[in-house]
Amino acid sequence: MRAVVQRVTDASVEVAGEMVGAIDQPGLVVLLGVTHDDTEEKAKALAAKIWTLRILRHERSAADEQAPILAISQFTLYAHTRKGRRPSWSAAAPGPVSEPLYDAFCAALESLGAKVERGRFGADMQVHLTNDGPVTVILDA
């Protein structure tokens, strides 16, 4: 499981012109990719790591600030680009595997106390955000 975590002042995600998720205060945007050997346990551990990661201002975590999180599935995080010019997506888990793990990740954040907004799994999304700092961290579980 791979996550790109961005500290933001605000963020939203749209599908076909409809806003499906948004945060209007400082928080985190998490782009989440799932690979073939990921498990629900990995999803829970990654959620806990992100919730307590001290990347907000003044070395605070989302848990400390009760900061909202916008979680968006993104299979392209597992692009393989070493050969040629066309990325391979073979390292990304297929939808029937990755969607339940994305849902488990979001549910784990919520069980920890996070207010979680979501993108729409598998949809063509437009993500709008204001990266704060900028601060962007990549985590692998």
Secondary structure by P-SEA (a helix, b strand, c coil): cccccccccccccccccccccccccbbbbbbbbbcccccaaaaaaaaaaaaaccccccccccccccbbbbbbbbccccccccccccccccccccccccaaaaaaaaaaaaaacccccccccccbbbbbbbccccbbbbbcc
